[in-house]
Amino acid sequence: MPIEDPFKRQIAMRALLRYKICRECGARNFYGATKCRRCKSKNLRPKHEKPKSR
Ligand SMILES: [Zn+2]
């Protein structure tokens, strides 16, 4: 899906990269989440620890 507006594309990229992974079950969670939505674990890590520059 090509997005031509570079500003919108930036927002979309950020939204896609901003999530947390559960260390217990590997589920994706909302970035601001403190608990896993699947297993209720608080053992979450952010997805983008070192964002790649493209
Ligand atoms: Zn989990």
N, CA, C, O and the ligand as a Tripos MOL2 file, in Angstrom:
@<TRIPOS>MOLECULE
protein
  217   215    55     0     0
PROTEIN
NO_CHARGES

@<TRIPOS>ATOM
      1 N           0.8450   -1.2010    0.0000 N.3       1 MET1
      2 CA          0.0000    0.0000    0.0000 C.3       1 MET1
      3 C           0.8730    1.2420    0.0000 C.2       1 MET1
      4 O           1.3990    1.6200    1.0470 O.2       1 MET1
      5 N           1.0370    1.8680   -1.1180 N.am      2 PRO2
      6 CA          1.9200    3.0340   -1.1600 C.3       2 PRO2
      7 C           1.2600    4.2700   -0.5430 C.2       2 PRO2
      8 O           0.1190    4.6090   -0.8580 O.2       2 PRO2
      9 N           1.9860    4.9120    0.3170 N.am      3 ILE3
     10 CA          1.5140    6.1780    0.8880 C.3       3 ILE3
     11 C           2.4360    7.2680    0.3590 C.2       3 ILE3
     12 O           3.6500    7.2220    0.5530 O.2       3 ILE3
     13 N           1.8450    8.2410   -0.3070 N.am      4 GLU4
     14 CA          2.6930    9.2310   -0.9500 C.3       4 GLU4
     15 C           3.0900   10.3720   -0.0320 C.2       4 GLU4
     16 O           4.1850   10.9200   -0.1620 O.2       4 GLU4
     17 N           2.2260   10.7320    0.8820 N.am      5 ASP5
     18 CA          2.5630   11.8180    1.7920 C.3       5 ASP5
     19 C           3.6550   11.3590    2.7720 C.2       5 ASP5
     20 O           3.4070   10.4430    3.5560 O.2       5 ASP5
     21 N           4.8290   11.9510    2.7550 N.am      6 PRO6
     22 CA          5.9210   11.4900    3.6230 C.3       6 PRO6
     23 C           5.6010   11.6680    5.1050 C.2       6 PRO6
     24 O           6.0750   10.9020    5.9440 O.2       6 PRO6
     25 N           4.8070   12.6680    5.4170 N.am      7 PHE7
     26 CA          4.4500   12.8860    6.8210 C.3       7 PHE7
     27 C           3.5630   11.7650    7.3260 C.2       7 PHE7
     28 O           3.7830   11.2290    8.4120 O.2       7 PHE7
     29 N           2.5610   11.4130    6.5380 N.am      8 LYS8
     30 CA          1.6730   10.3160    6.9200 C.3       8 LYS8
     31 C           2.4320    8.9960    6.9910 C.2       8 LYS8
     32 O           2.1800    8.1610    7.8610 O.2       8 LYS8
     33 N           3.3590    8.8260    6.0670 N.am      9 ARG9
     34 CA          4.1390    7.5920    6.0570 C.3       9 ARG9
     35 C           4.9590    7.4740    7.3410 C.2       9 ARG9
     36 O           5.0990    6.3920    7.9120 O.2       9 ARG9
     37 N           5.4900    8.5970    7.7750 N.am     10 GLN10
     38 CA          6.2830    8.5910    9.0060 C.3      10 GLN10
     39 C           5.4360    8.1720   10.2040 C.2      10 GLN10
     40 O           5.8680    7.3880   11.0490 O.2      10 GLN10
     41 N           4.2160    8.7150   10.2550 N.am     11 ILE11
     42 CA          3.3030    8.3590   11.3420 C.3      11 ILE11
     43 C           2.9750    6.8690   11.2860 C.2      11 ILE11
     44 O           2.9600    6.1860   12.3100 O.2      11 ILE11
     45 N           2.7170    6.3850   10.0930 N.am     12 ALA12
     46 CA          2.3780    4.9710    9.9290 C.3      12 ALA12
     47 C           3.5420    4.0770   10.3590 C.2      12 ALA12
     48 O           3.3480    3.0640   11.0310 O.2      12 ALA12
     49 N           4.7370    4.4650    9.9660 N.am     13 MET13
     50 CA          5.9110    3.6770   10.3390 C.3      13 MET13
     51 C           6.0640    3.6340   11.8550 C.2      13 MET13
     52 O           6.3420    2.5870   12.4400 O.2      13 MET13
     53 N           5.8750    4.8010   12.4770 N.am     14 ARG14
     54 CA          6.0080    4.8650   13.9320 C.3      14 ARG14
     55 C           4.9690    3.9910   14.6050 C.2      14 ARG14
     56 O           5.2720    3.2750   15.5600 O.2      14 ARG14
     57 N           3.7530    4.0500   14.1120 N.am     15 ALA15
     58 CA          2.6800    3.2610   14.7130 C.3      15 ALA15
     59 C           2.9770    1.7740   14.5750 C.2      15 ALA15
     60 O           2.7000    0.9980   15.4890 O.2      15 ALA15
     61 N           3.5350    1.3780   13.4470 N.am     16 LEU16
     62 CA          3.8330   -0.0340   13.2320 C.3      16 LEU16
     63 C           4.9890   -0.5080   14.1020 C.2      16 LEU16
     64 O           5.0220   -1.6610   14.5320 O.2      16 LEU16
     65 N           5.9250    0.3780   14.3540 N.am     17 LEU17
     66 CA          7.1090   -0.0350   15.1080 C.3      17 LEU17
     67 C           6.9200    0.0730   16.6090 C.2      17 LEU17
     68 O           7.6670   -0.5220   17.3860 O.2      17 LEU17
     69 N           5.9120    0.8390   17.0100 N.am     18 ARG18
     70 CA          5.7570    1.0760   18.4380 C.3      18 ARG18
     71 C           4.8640    0.0230   19.0670 C.2      18 ARG18
     72 O           3.6510    0.2160   19.1500 O.2      18 ARG18
     73 N           5.4150   -1.0390   19.4930 N.am     19 TYR19
     74 CA          4.6400   -1.9930   20.2770 C.3      19 TYR19
     75 C           5.5700   -2.7520   21.1990 C.2      19 TYR19
     76 O           6.7910   -2.7070   21.0490 O.2      19 TYR19
     77 N           4.9920   -3.4350   22.1340 N.am     20 LYS20
     78 CA          5.7820   -4.1940   23.0920 C.3      20 LYS20
     79 C           5.5390   -5.6730   22.8870 C.2      20 LYS20
     80 O           4.4420   -6.1060   22.5350 O.2      20 LYS20
     81 N           6.5900   -6.4320   23.1170 N.am     21 ILE21
     82 CA          6.5080   -7.8850   22.9970 C.3      21 ILE21
     83 C           6.5470   -8.4840   24.3980 C.2      21 ILE21
     84 O           7.3470   -8.0810   25.2430 O.2      21 ILE21
     85 N           5.6730   -9.4460   24.6200 N.am     22 CYS22
     86 CA          5.6670  -10.1520   25.8990 C.3      22 CYS22
     87 C           6.8170  -11.1510   25.9260 C.2      22 CYS22
     88 O           7.0000  -11.9220   24.9840 O.2      22 CYS22
     89 N           7.5850  -11.1350   27.0000 N.am     23 ARG23
     90 CA          8.6810  -12.0950   27.1170 C.3      23 ARG23
     91 C           8.1750  -13.4850   27.5000 C.2      23 ARG23
     92 O           8.8920  -14.4720   27.3390 O.2      23 ARG23
     93 N           6.9530  -13.5640   28.0040 N.am     24 GLU24
     94 CA          6.4060  -14.8560   28.4200 C.3      24 GLU24
     95 C           5.8200  -15.6200   27.2390 C.2      24 GLU24
     96 O           6.1330  -16.7890   27.0140 O.2      24 GLU24
     97 N           4.9460  -14.9160   26.4780 N.am     25 CYS25
     98 CA          4.2350  -15.6320   25.4190 C.3      25 CYS25
     99 C           4.5050  -15.0630   24.0220 C.2      25 CYS25
    100 O           4.0760  -15.6440   23.0250 O.2      25 CYS25
    101 N           5.2090  -13.9370   23.9450 N.am     26 GLY26
    102 CA          5.5740  -13.3900   22.6400 C.3      26 GLY26
    103 C           4.4830  -12.6070   21.9490 C.2      26 GLY26
    104 O           4.6150  -12.2730   20.7710 O.2      26 GLY26
    105 N           3.4070  -12.3050   22.6550 N.am     27 ALA27
    106 CA          2.3020  -11.5620   22.0470 C.3      27 ALA27
    107 C           2.6630  -10.0950   21.8820 C.2      27 ALA27
    108 O           3.4240   -9.5330   22.6700 O.2      27 ALA27
    109 N           2.1090   -9.4930   20.8580 N.am     28 ARG28
    110 CA          2.2900   -8.0590   20.6680 C.3      28 ARG28
    111 C           1.2850   -7.3080   21.5260 C.2      28 ARG28
    112 O           0.1260   -7.7040   21.6470 O.2      28 ARG28
    113 N           1.7500   -6.2260   22.1150 N.am     29 ASN29
    114 CA          0.8710   -5.4010   22.9180 C.3      29 ASN29
    115 C           1.0110   -3.9460   22.5160 C.2      29 ASN29
    116 O           2.0130   -3.5340   21.9310 O.2      29 ASN29
    117 N          -0.0040   -3.1890   22.8390 N.am     30 PHE30
    118 CA          0.0190   -1.7410   22.6550 C.3      30 PHE30
    119 C           1.2620   -1.1620   23.3430 C.2      30 PHE30
    120 O           1.6660   -1.6410   24.4030 O.2      30 PHE30
    121 N           1.8620   -0.1400   22.7430 N.am     31 TYR31
    122 CA          3.1260    0.3680   23.2650 C.3      31 TYR31
    123 C           3.0170    0.8350   24.7160 C.2      31 TYR31
    124 O           3.9520    0.6480   25.4950 O.2      31 TYR31
    125 N           1.8960    1.4350   25.0850 N.am     32 GLY32
    126 CA          1.7470    1.9390   26.4460 C.3      32 GLY32
    127 C           1.2960    0.8780   27.4360 C.2      32 GLY32
    128 O           1.0690    1.1770   28.6090 O.2      32 GLY32
    129 N           1.1660   -0.3590   26.9720 N.am     33 ALA33
    130 CA          0.6660   -1.4230   27.8270 C.3      33 ALA33
    131 C           1.6690   -1.7600   28.9260 C.2      33 ALA33
    132 O           2.8790   -1.7510   28.6980 O.2      33 ALA33
    133 N           1.1640   -2.0530   30.1020 N.am     34 THR34
    134 CA          2.0310   -2.4890   31.1880 C.3      34 THR34
    135 C           1.8830   -3.9840   31.4260 C.2      34 THR34
    136 O           2.7570   -4.6230   32.0120 O.2      34 THR34
    137 N           0.7590   -4.5350   30.9590 N.am     35 LYS35
    138 CA          0.5310   -5.9760   31.1120 C.3      35 LYS35
    139 C           0.2410   -6.5860   29.7490 C.2      35 LYS35
    140 O          -0.3050   -5.9280   28.8630 O.2      35 LYS35
    141 N           0.6050   -7.8250   29.5950 N.am     36 CYS36
    142 CA          0.3050   -8.5430   28.3640 C.3      36 CYS36
    143 C          -1.1910   -8.7910   28.2610 C.2      36 CYS36
    144 O          -1.8390   -9.1710   29.2370 O.2      36 CYS36
    145 N          -1.7330   -8.5740   27.0680 N.am     37 ARG37
    146 CA         -3.1770   -8.7910   26.8960 C.3      37 ARG37
    147 C          -3.5290  -10.2600   26.8620 C.2      37 ARG37
    148 O          -4.6880  -10.6180   27.0750 O.2      37 ARG37
    149 N          -2.5600  -11.1210   26.5990 N.am     38 ARG38
    150 CA         -2.8690  -12.5450   26.4930 C.3      38 ARG38
    151 C          -2.6580  -13.2740   27.8200 C.2      38 ARG38
    152 O          -3.5410  -13.9900   28.2920 O.2      38 ARG38
    153 N          -1.4860  -13.0860   28.4120 N.am     39 CYS39
    154 CA         -1.1790  -13.8740   29.6140 C.3      39 CYS39
    155 C          -1.1010  -13.0190   30.8750 C.2      39 CYS39
    156 O          -0.8080  -13.5390   31.9520 O.2      39 CYS39
    157 N          -1.3590  -11.7160   30.7600 N.am     40 LYS40
    158 CA         -1.3860  -10.7910   31.8970 C.3      40 LYS40
    159 C          -0.0190  -10.6260   32.5580 C.2      40 LYS40
    160 O           0.0720  -10.1180   33.6750 O.2      40 LYS40
    161 N           1.0230  -11.0440   31.8870 N.am     41 SER41
    162 CA          2.3700  -10.8730   32.4310 C.3      41 SER41
    163 C           2.8060   -9.4190   32.3180 C.2      41 SER41
    164 O           2.4000   -8.7180   31.3910 O.2      41 SER41
    165 N           3.6230   -8.9660   33.2460 N.am     42 LYS42
    166 CA          4.1710   -7.6090   33.1540 C.3      42 LYS42
    167 C           5.5680   -7.6300   32.5470 C.2      42 LYS42
    168 O           6.2550   -6.6100   32.4940 O.2      42 LYS42
    169 N           5.9650   -8.7840   32.1020 N.am     43 ASN43
    170 CA          7.3180   -8.9350   31.5490 C.3      43 ASN43
    171 C           7.3090   -8.5910   30.0620 C.2      43 ASN43
    172 O           7.3580   -9.4720   29.2030 O.2      43 ASN43
    173 N           7.2440   -7.2890   29.7800 N.am     44 LEU44
    174 CA          7.1770   -6.8280   28.4000 C.3      44 LEU44
    175 C           8.4620   -6.1020   28.0230 C.2      44 LEU44
    176 O           9.1270   -5.4920   28.8600 O.2      44 LEU44
    177 N           8.7870   -6.1860   26.7510 N.am     45 ARG45
    178 CA          9.9150   -5.3960   26.2550 C.3      45 ARG45
    179 C           9.4510   -4.5850   25.0480 C.2      45 ARG45
    180 O           8.6180   -5.0530   24.2710 O.2      45 ARG45
    181 N           9.9810   -3.3730   24.8840 N.am     46 PRO46
    182 CA          9.6180   -2.5890   23.7060 C.3      46 PRO46
    183 C          10.2290   -3.1830   22.4580 C.2      46 PRO46
    184 O          11.3230   -3.7470   22.5000 O.2      46 PRO46
    185 N           9.5210   -3.0560   21.3410 N.am     47 LYS47
    186 CA          9.9780   -3.6500   20.1010 C.3      47 LYS47
    187 C          11.2150   -2.9480   19.5660 C.2      47 LYS47
    188 O          12.1960   -3.5930   19.1970 O.2      47 LYS47
    189 N          11.1620   -1.6390   19.5270 N.am     48 HIS48
    190 CA         12.2490   -0.9090   18.8800 C.3      48 HIS48
    191 C          13.2710   -0.4330   19.8970 C.2      48 HIS48
    192 O          13.2090    0.7070   20.3580 O.2      48 HIS48
    193 N          14.1960   -1.2890   20.2420 N.am     49 GLU49
    194 CA         15.2560   -0.8820   21.1480 C.3      49 GLU49
    195 C          16.2870   -0.0620   20.3890 C.2      49 GLU49
    196 O          16.7530    0.9670   20.8790 O.2      49 GLU49
    197 N          16.6450   -0.5190   19.1870 N.am     50 LYS50
    198 CA         17.5460    0.2410   18.3310 C.3      50 LYS50
    199 C          16.9220    0.3530   16.9420 C.2      50 LYS50
    200 O          17.0880   -0.5370   16.1080 O.2      50 LYS50
    201 N          16.2160    1.4330   16.7010 N.am     51 PRO51
    202 CA         15.5810    1.5920   15.3820 C.3      51 PRO51
    203 C          16.6100    1.7290   14.2690 C.2      51 PRO51
    204 O          17.6010    2.4480   14.3940 O.2      51 PRO51
    205 N          16.3500    1.0310   13.1930 N.am     52 LYS52
    206 CA         17.2460    1.1140   12.0390 C.3      52 LYS52
    207 C          16.9700    2.4020   11.2700 C.2      52 LYS52
    208 O          15.8250    2.8400   11.1600 O.2      52 LYS52
    209 N          17.9910    2.9760   10.7600 N.am     53 SER53
    210 CA         17.8090    4.1670    9.9520 C.3      53 SER53
    211 C          17.6970    3.7640    8.4830 C.2      53 SER53
    212 O          18.6100    3.1640    7.9160 O.2      53 SER53
    213 N          16.5730    4.1030    7.8890 N.am     54 ARG54
    214 CA         16.3920    3.7950    6.4720 C.3      54 ARG54
    215 C          16.3350    5.0580    5.6620 C.2      54 ARG54
    216 O          16.1860    5.0020    4.4410 O.2      54 ARG54
    217 ZN          2.1420  -12.6820   27.4140 Zn       55 ZN55
@<TRIPOS>BOND
     1     1     2 1
     2     2     3 1
     3     3     4 2
     4     3     5 am
     5     5     6 1
     6     6     7 1
     7     7     8 2
     8     7     9 am
     9     9    10 1
    10    10    11 1
    11    11    12 2
    12    11    13 am
    13    13    14 1
    14    14    15 1
    15    15    16 2
    16    15    17 am
    17    17    18 1
    18    18    19 1
    19    19    20 2
    20    19    21 am
    21    21    22 1
    22    22    23 1
    23    23    24 2
    24    23    25 am
    25    25    26 1
    26    26    27 1
    27    27    28 2
    28    27    29 am
    29    29    30 1
    30    30    31 1
    31    31    32 2
    32    31    33 am
    33    33    34 1
    34    34    35 1
    35    35    36 2
    36    35    37 am
    37    37    38 1
    38    38    39 1
    39    39    40 2
    40    39    41 am
    41    41    42 1
    42    42    43 1
    43    43    44 2
    44    43    45 am
    45    45    46 1
    46    46    47 1
    47    47    48 2
    48    47    49 am
    49    49    50 1
    50    50    51 1
    51    51    52 2
    52    51    53 am
    53    53    54 1
    54    54    55 1
    55    55    56 2
    56    55    57 am
    57    57    58 1
    58    58    59 1
    59    59    60 2
    60    59    61 am
    61    61    62 1
    62    62    63 1
    63    63    64 2
    64    63    65 am
    65    65    66 1
    66    66    67 1
    67    67    68 2
    68    67    69 am
    69    69    70 1
    70    70    71 1
    71    71    72 2
    72    71    73 am
    73    73    74 1
    74    74    75 1
    75    75    76 2
    76    75    77 am
    77    77    78 1
    78    78    79 1
    79    79    80 2
    80    79    81 am
    81    81    82 1
    82    82    83 1
    83    83    84 2
    84    83    85 am
    85    85    86 1
    86    86    87 1
    87    87    88 2
    88    87    89 am
    89    89    90 1
    90    90    91 1
    91    91    92 2
    92    91    93 am
    93    93    94 1
    94    94    95 1
    95    95    96 2
    96    95    97 am
    97    97    98 1
    98    98    99 1
    99    99   100 2
   100    99   101 am
   101   101   102 1
   102   102   103 1
   103   103   104 2
   104   103   105 am
   105   105   106 1
   106   106   107 1
   107   107   108 2
   108   107   109 am
   109   109   110 1
   110   110   111 1
   111   111   112 2
   112   111   113 am
   113   113   114 1
   114   114   115 1
   115   115   116 2
   116   115   117 am
   117   117   118 1
   118   118   119 1
   119   119   120 2
   120   119   121 am
   121   121   122 1
   122   122   123 1
   123   123   124 2
   124   123   125 am
   125   125   126 1
   126   126   127 1
   127   127   128 2
   128   127   129 am
   129   129   130 1
   130   130   131 1
   131   131   132 2
   132   131   133 am
   133   133   134 1
   134   134   135 1
   135   135   136 2
   136   135   137 am
   137   137   138 1
   138   138   139 1
   139   139   140 2
   140   139   141 am
   141   141   142 1
   142   142   143 1
   143   143   144 2
   144   143   145 am
   145   145   146 1
   146   146   147 1
   147   147   148 2
   148   147   149 am
   149   149   150 1
   150   150   151 1
   151   151   152 2
   152   151   153 am
   153   153   154 1
   154   154   155 1
   155   155   156 2
   156   155   157 am
   157   157   158 1
   158   158   159 1
   159   159   160 2
   160   159   161 am
   161   161   162 1
   162   162   163 1
   163   163   164 2
   164   163   165 am
   165   165   166 1
   166   166   167 1
   167   167   168 2
   168   167   169 am
   169   169   170 1
   170   170   171 1
   171   171   172 2
   172   171   173 am
   173   173   174 1
   174   174   175 1
   175   175   176 2
   176   175   177 am
   177   177   178 1
   178   178   179 1
   179   179   180 2
   180   179   181 am
   181   181   182 1
   182   182   183 1
   183   183   184 2
   184   183   185 am
   185   185   186 1
   186   186   187 1
   187   187   188 2
   188   187   189 am
   189   189   190 1
   190   190   191 1
   191   191   192 2
   192   191   193 am
   193   193   194 1
   194   194   195 1
   195   195   196 2
   196   195   197 am
   197   197   198 1
   198   198   199 1
   199   199   200 2
   200   199   201 am
   201   201   202 1
   202   202   203 1
   203   203   204 2
   204   203   205 am
   205   205   206 1
   206   206   207 1
   207   207   208 2
   208   207   209 am
   209   209   210 1
   210   210   211 1
   211   211   212 2
   212   211   213 am
   213   213   214 1
   214   214   215 1
   215   215   216 2
@<TRIPOS>SUBSTRUCTURE
     1 MET1         2 RESIDUE 1 A MET
     2 PRO2         6 RESIDUE 1 A PRO
     3 ILE3        10 RESIDUE 1 A ILE
     4 GLU4        14 RESIDUE 1 A GLU
     5 ASP5        18 RESIDUE 1 A ASP
     6 PRO6        22 RESIDUE 1 A PRO
     7 PHE7        26 RESIDUE 1 A PHE
     8 LYS8        30 RESIDUE 1 A LYS
     9 ARG9        34 RESIDUE 1 A ARG
    10 GLN10       38 RESIDUE 1 A GLN
    11 ILE11       42 RESIDUE 1 A ILE
    12 ALA12       46 RESIDUE 1 A ALA
    13 MET13       50 RESIDUE 1 A MET
    14 ARG14       54 RESIDUE 1 A ARG
    15 ALA15       58 RESIDUE 1 A ALA
    16 LEU16       62 RESIDUE 1 A LEU
    17 LEU17       66 RESIDUE 1 A LEU
    18 ARG18       70 RESIDUE 1 A ARG
    19 TYR19       74 RESIDUE 1 A TYR
    20 LYS20       78 RESIDUE 1 A LYS
    21 ILE21       82 RESIDUE 1 A ILE
    22 CYS22       86 RESIDUE 1 A CYS
    23 ARG23       90 RESIDUE 1 A ARG
    24 GLU24       94 RESIDUE 1 A GLU
    25 CYS25       98 RESIDUE 1 A CYS
    26 GLY26      102 RESIDUE 1 A GLY
    27 ALA27      106 RESIDUE 1 A ALA
    28 ARG28      110 RESIDUE 1 A ARG
    29 ASN29      114 RESIDUE 1 A ASN
    30 PHE30      118 RESIDUE 1 A PHE
    31 TYR31      122 RESIDUE 1 A TYR
    32 GLY32      126 RESIDUE 1 A GLY
    33 ALA33      130 RESIDUE 1 A ALA
    34 THR34      134 RESIDUE 1 A THR
    35 LYS35      138 RESIDUE 1 A LYS
    36 CYS36      142 RESIDUE 1 A CYS
    37 ARG37      146 RESIDUE 1 A ARG
    38 ARG38      150 RESIDUE 1 A ARG
    39 CYS39      154 RESIDUE 1 A CYS
    40 LYS40      158 RESIDUE 1 A LYS
    41 SER41      162 RESIDUE 1 A SER
    42 LYS42      166 RESIDUE 1 A LYS
    43 ASN43      170 RESIDUE 1 A ASN
    44 LEU44      174 RESIDUE 1 A LEU
    45 ARG45      178 RESIDUE 1 A ARG
    46 PRO46      182 RESIDUE 1 A PRO
    47 LYS47      186 RESIDUE 1 A LYS
    48 HIS48      190 RESIDUE 1 A HIS
    49 GLU49      194 RESIDUE 1 A GLU
    50 LYS50      198 RESIDUE 1 A LYS
    51 PRO51      202 RESIDUE 1 A PRO
    52 LYS52      206 RESIDUE 1 A LYS
    53 SER53      210 RESIDUE 1 A SER
    54 ARG54      214 RESIDUE 1 A ARG
    55 ZN55       217 GROUP 0 **** ****
